[in-house]
Amino acid sequence: MAFVISTFFSTNVFAIDPVAFNYVTTITTDFNGTHSNTNAISDGVKLYKAAAYYTSDLCTGGTAISSSGSLNAAMAFDNIVDDWDYYWSSYYYNYLMVGYDYVGYSFSTAKTIKKIRYYNNYIREGVIHGITSVILQAYVDGAWSNVQTLYLGSSNGWVDLFISPNVSSTQWRLLANAYIDYNYWFVCEVEMMEYINPLYATSGTYTHGEIDISSGVIANDTIITYNKTTPANTSLTVEARVYNGTTWSNWAAKNSGDSLVANGTNLTGYKVQWRANLSTSNPTVSPSLDDVTVSNSDNIAVTGVTLNKTSTTIAVNNTETLVATVAPTNATNKSVTWSSSNETVATVSSAGVVSALSAGTAVITVTTVDGSYTATCDVTAENRAVTGISVKLSTTIGIGQTETLVPTFTPADATNKAVTWSSGNTAIATVDVNGTVTGLNQGTTIITATSVDGSYTATCNVTVRFLSTYTIQYQYDANGNLTSMTISET
């Protein structure tokens, strides 16, 4: 059974299933720079996007579209008050309620106008005299089409009006609706601005909060998995570190599916933390990371343990290996420990090797790490008497050469395998305490091995002789007469 936890980068201590866990990270906003436990986006960790912005003075990048109409409109660049780009001006002697005129621009590439800035500068007796509204028009499919009507009020500075429809065109114009009273001049400037997509930061590191995985669960394929995308000119690496209850490990790069903790580890006190390092050289594209999961496969508990023997007898100074079988065969943690009830009689290694030290009895116990199941073997250590001894029957060695004789005991597991050695003629050959025979002179002698336990004997007939080879070389003169002879030993 798997237990799934979703978190929005919180540091909560989770109550997890004692058998398995599966921590799934849900990411909620984007980020820039180094963060802990905050800021990601719904489709994954990404680099932060700069705030959206709009171009200014877009009109200066195009070609003016002629204006005409009852308002005597005019256009100019950088030579009107405050460098106004679009403006209308008019002078009338008679009352005129409504008038229309337009100004606009043609661009080499299609633009999407998303904001209008205006400045309506003349107010008399609380009434706006000048432009009351403008209609933003785009030239689409061979005709001028209304995009949005914008109502202008009085202003002591620039006022922004935002455009809702997303229309792309190379030609844009503003159709003005004016209110003029008596013979007053008015000046109104309107600018068009294009929306620019936000740019990504060039690099950033997202650090997730600590994930508590401690619950006494045994690690079994404890891994980190994730999905990532790395468009051209971007990179993303994932690193993780593990807290073992005392210290944190160093950060280490992890591929999706990599192990975090060795199988069989008791995870009591353990925590995991991961981080993502992102970079891009493309200002409009970011790598992304999502579906980050820290999980542990289902733990298969131990149900018992048995030994290959329940009792055995071992001769002192000998060993025997016991074999433990943990059930079931696919248990997650098959680790066991060994112990002896009487280490003066017998000891046992971590591999189950029992060594008999002295006569007596001891109980060898194997215990499973998972579940503390046990099995025992009664060990009797006894002194086993020598009943015979043998060595090789004969050998030949050269003068000055040596050979070591090895005794064979009956039974093979006799307790006391000590022997003494002697030579029948020490002028011909000697023997030391280790059974090493040294040839001294030509002849034969008998080397005798005697067991300390039972005084059993075995003999070897040793022949000592010269073992050299001689080479004779003859030299002759041109007439075939022998001139020299050389004898050498090899």
SEFITI-579272 format. One record per residue (C-alpha): x, y, z. Coordinates in steps of 0.05 Angstrom, whole numbers, padded with zeros to 5 digits, always signed. Layout:
// SEFITI-579272
XYZ ...
// end
This chain:
// SEFITI-579272
+00000+00000+00000 +00026+00069-00017 +00010+00132+00022 +00010+00197-00019 +00022+00266+00010 +00013+00330-00030 +00045+00393-00003 +00051+00465-00027 +00124+00469-00004 +00107+00464+00069 +00151+00437+00124 +00097+00397+00158 +00116+00333+00194 +00075+00281+00158 +00041+00221+00189 +00059+00167+00140 +00040+00095+00128 +00087+00049+00167 +00095+00007+00104 +00107+00056+00048 +00107+00130+00031 +00101+00173-00030 +00112+00248-00023 +00087+00287-00083 +00106+00360-00090 +00053+00406-00119 +00084+00471-00145 +00044+00535-00145 +00081+00598-00170 +00143+00617-00207 +00206+00642-00175 +00270+00681-00184 +00333+00670-00145 +00339+00626-00084 +00277+00609-00045 +00258+00560+00010 +00190+00529+00011 +00156+00581-00032 +00142+00605-00103 +00132+00558-00162 +00080+00552-00217 +00024+00503-00231 +00061+00467-00286 +00126+00464-00248 +00186+00502-00222 +00206+00555-00272 +00249+00617-00273 +00214+00681-00253 +00184+00725-00307 +00195+00799-00304 +00132+00842-00298 +00096+00855-00363 +00112+00922-00395 +00090+00964-00453 +00129+01002-00505 +00130+01077-00501 +00129+01126-00559 +00109+01069-00607 +00085+01120-00657 +00155+01144-00673 +00170+01076-00702 +00120+01082-00759 +00096+01125-00816 +00042+01177-00804 -00027+01165-00834 -00056+01231-00859 -00111+01261-00818 -00170+01302-00841 -00236+01328-00815 -00271+01385-00781 -00222+01390-00723 -00164+01414-00765 -00121+01358-00737 -00046+01360-00745 +00011+01313-00730 +00084+01323-00713 +00144+01290-00681 +00184+01319-00624 +00166+01391-00637 +00102+01398-00599 +00094+01410-00525 +00127+01355-00484 +00147+01317-00546 +00075+01297-00559 +00069+01247-00615 -00005+01250-00631 -00044+01312-00619 -00106+01348-00641 -00113+01424-00639 -00171+01467-00660 -00197+01539-00658 -00271+01553-00668 -00313+01616-00663 -00379+01580-00664 -00407+01529-00615 -00393+01459-00642 -00421+01400-00604 -00389+01342-00639 -00332+01335-00688 -00292+01276-00715 -00221+01269-00739 -00168+01215-00739 -00093+01206-00731 -00055+01142-00740 +00007+01104-00760 +00029+01050-00807 +00082+01000-00783 +00129+00954-00821 +00109+00895-00776 +00043+00878-00744 +00030+00907-00675 -00019+00890-00620 -00040+00954-00585 -00054+00940-00512 -00053+01009-00479 -00071+01081-00495 -00041+01139-00457 -00074+01207-00463 -00067+01278-00437 -00129+01323-00446 -00105+01392-00426 -00162+01441-00429 -00219+01447-00379 -00262+01509-00374 -00313+01520-00319 -00311+01447-00300 -00327+01424-00371 -00278+01387-00415 -00266+01424-00479 -00231+01379-00529 -00230+01304-00540 -00286+01268-00502 -00273+01199-00530 -00232+01162-00581 -00245+01099-00621 -00184+01054-00632 -00187+01025-00702 -00144+00972-00737 -00139+00960-00811 -00159+00887-00819 -00177+00850-00883 -00176+00913-00925 -00220+00956-00881 -00217+00997-00817 -00249+00961-00759 -00267+00987-00690 -00226+00953-00635 -00249+00991-00573 -00281+01057-00554 -00244+01095-00499 -00275+01153-00459 -00227+01208-00440 -00235+01252-00379 -00198+01313-00355 -00127+01300-00334 -00072+01335-00296 -00023+01285-00323 -00020+01222-00365 -00076+01172-00359 -00072+01099-00381 -00130+01062-00414 -00121+00987-00429 -00144+00951-00491 -00180+00885-00482 -00183+00853-00552 -00120+00822-00580 -00118+00848-00651 -00055+00848-00694 -00047+00897-00751 +00005+00939-00787 -00041+01000-00789 -00074+01034-00729 -00112+01099-00720 -00152+01138-00669 -00219+01169-00687 -00233+01229-00642 -00299+01254-00616 -00293+01327-00593 -00333+01378-00552 -00315+01451-00565 -00345+01513-00535 -00331+01583-00562 -00265+01601-00592 -00215+01565-00549 -00156+01524-00568 -00148+01455-00540 -00091+01406-00546 -00099+01331-00532 -00044+01280-00540 -00056+01206-00547 -00002+01152-00551 -00010+01079-00571 +00031+01025-00536 +00046+00953-00553 +00048+00898-00500 +00115+00863-00494 +00118+00791-00467 +00155+00787-00401 +00226+00760-00399 +00253+00703-00356 +00309+00711-00306 +00374+00681-00331 +00384+00634-00272 +00355+00613-00205 +00356+00560-00151 +00293+00533-00119 +00304+00497-00053 +00247+00455-00027 +00233+00449+00047 +00254+00389+00088 +00212+00326+00078 +00207+00284+00142 +00208+00210+00124 +00221+00183+00194 +00173+00131+00220 +00214+00068+00231 +00201+00047+00159 +00256+00006+00128 +00284+00037+00064 +00265-00003+00003 +00278+00030-00064 +00274+00099-00032 +00279+00142-00094 +00266+00212-00123 +00228+00218-00188 +00208+00280-00229 +00192+00306-00297 +00232+00362-00328 +00235+00399-00394 +00297+00435-00419 +00285+00474-00484 +00344+00494-00526 +00394+00540-00490 +00367+00521-00422 +00390+00474-00367 +00360+00444-00303 +00393+00399-00252 +00362+00368-00190 +00402+00356-00126 +00383+00321-00061 +00412+00311+00008 +00393+00265+00065 +00391+00276+00140 +00405+00212+00180 +00382+00239+00247 +00450+00270+00263 +00480+00302+00201 +00461+00323+00131 +00497+00292+00072 +00527+00336+00018 +00483+00359-00039 +00488+00308-00096 +00459+00310-00167 +00402+00261-00177 +00371+00235-00240 +00298+00216-00239 +00293+00147-00208 +00359+00152-00169 +00364+00121-00099 +00366+00167-00038 +00378+00116+00019 +00409+00047+00018 +00358-00010+00021 +00350-00039+00091 +00364+00027+00126 +00318+00041+00185 +00291+00111+00168 +00278+00133+00239 +00299+00206+00244 +00311+00213+00169 +00294+00273+00126 +00303+00289+00052 +00311+00356+00017 +00317+00372-00057 +00333+00433-00098 +00330+00453-00172 +00383+00494-00207 +00356+00528-00270 +00387+00573-00323 +00370+00600-00392 +00405+00641-00446 +00339+00650-00482 +00301+00707-00448 +00233+00681-00470 +00241+00608-00450 +00252+00574-00383 +00266+00501-00365 +00212+00471-00320 +00207+00418-00266 +00144+00384-00239 +00117+00321-00208 +00174+00315-00158 +00163+00253-00117 +00201+00221-00059 +00177+00150-00050 +00191+00084-00016 +00167+00017-00044 +00122-00026-00001 +00162-00058+00056 +00156-00135+00057 +00161-00154+00130 +00201-00213+00157 +00158-00269+00185 +00211-00315+00213 +00281-00345+00209 +00310-00416+00212 +00380-00447+00216 +00407-00505+00175 +00423-00541+00241 +00390-00541+00309 +00451-00576+00342 +00522-00593+00323 +00587-00618+00353 +00652-00583+00335 +00722-00604+00354 +00761-00552+00394 +00803-00508+00348 +00757-00521+00290 +00700-00482+00257 +00633-00493+00225 +00588-00445+00187 +00514-00440+00204 +00466-00417+00149 +00405-00373+00166 +00343-00371+00121 +00297-00311+00129 +00223-00317+00110 +00192-00297+00065 +00245-00302+00011 +00226-00233-00016 +00229-00198+00051 +00254-00127+00045 +00305-00130+00101 +00339-00197+00110 +00393-00171+00156 +00409-00215+00217 +00454-00212+00278 +00491-00270+00313 +00507-00283+00386 +00537-00338+00430 +00513-00355+00500 +00583-00377+00521 +00641-00344+00484 +00693-00382+00525 +00668-00445+00491 +00648-00419+00422 +00644-00353+00385 +00605-00335+00323 +00622-00284+00269 +00574-00237+00232 +00574-00288+00175 +00552-00345+00221 +00620-00379+00227 +00624-00415+00294 +00693-00426+00325 +00702-00478+00380 +00751-00452+00432 +00747-00501+00490 +00707-00562+00511 +00636-00547+00533 +00569-00524+00506 +00541-00459+00479 +00477-00435+00445 +00486-00397+00380 +00427-00349+00366 +00410-00314+00300 +00362-00254+00305 +00328-00216+00247 +00335-00141+00246 +00264-00135+00221 +00217-00164+00273 +00271-00193+00319 +00254-00265+00301 +00304-00317+00327 +00330-00387+00315 +00382-00426+00356 +00433-00481+00349 +00462-00520+00408 +00537-00526+00399 +00580-00578+00435 +00654-00564+00433 +00697-00625+00449 +00769-00646+00450 +00780-00696+00395 +00838-00745+00405 +00890-00761+00352 +00886-00832+00327 +00940-00830+00274 +00989-00788+00235 +01023-00793+00167 +01074-00757+00123 +01099-00770+00053 +01138-00835+00050 +01201-00812+00014 +01233-00752-00019 +01300-00732-00052 +01333-00665-00041 +01400-00636-00062 +01457-00616-00018 +01439-00548+00010 +01367-00553-00011 +01305-00556+00035 +01236-00586+00035 +01180-00579+00087 +01141-00641+00107 +01067-00633+00125 +01035-00682+00173 +00964-00708+00163 +00924-00725+00225 +00869-00775+00237 +00815-00752+00250 +00822-00689+00208 +00789-00647+00263 +00833-00673+00319 +00839-00621+00374 +00914-00624+00387 +00954-00625+00322 +01021-00610+00353 +01081-00654+00330 +01155-00662+00344 +01207-00676+00290 +01273-00715+00290 +01326-00738+00241 +01359-00807+00242 +01426-00778+00217 +01436-00703+00227 +01501-00707+00187 +01461-00722+00125 +01398-00681+00138 +01367-00639+00195 +01294-00621+00209 +01267-00561+00248 +01204-00553+00291 +01164-00535+00229 +01183-00599+00192 +01232-00565+00144 +01286-00614+00123 +01355-00589+00100 +01402-00634+00060 +01475-00630+00084 +01514-00690+00053 +01502-00747+00006 +01466-00806+00037 +01399-00826+00066 +01365-00815+00132 +01296-00822+00164 +01256-00762+00187 +01205-00779+00241 +01142-00739+00261 +01112-00755+00329 +01043-00730+00352 +01041-00697+00420 +00972-00726+00430 +00980-00803+00432 +01054-00804+00409 +01034-00831+00341 +01092-00831+00291 +01103-00826+00216 +01168-00829+00178 +01196-00804+00112 +01258-00834+00078 +01301-00775+00055 +01356-00783+00003 +01408-00728-00003 +01453-00725-00065 +01487-00679-00114 +01436-00654-00162 +01484-00613-00206 +01494-00619-00282 +01563-00612-00313 +01578-00585-00382 +01644-00602-00419 +01667-00556-00476 +01724-00576-00524 +01764-00528-00569 +01807-00549-00630 +01856-00513-00674 +01854-00507-00750 +01889-00575-00757 +01838-00611-00713 +01883-00615-00652 +01850-00609-00583 +01874-00545-00552 +01831-00539-00489 +01774-00571-00449 +01727-00533-00400 +01682-00566-00348 +01627-00523-00315 +01572-00539-00265 +01501-00516-00279 
// end
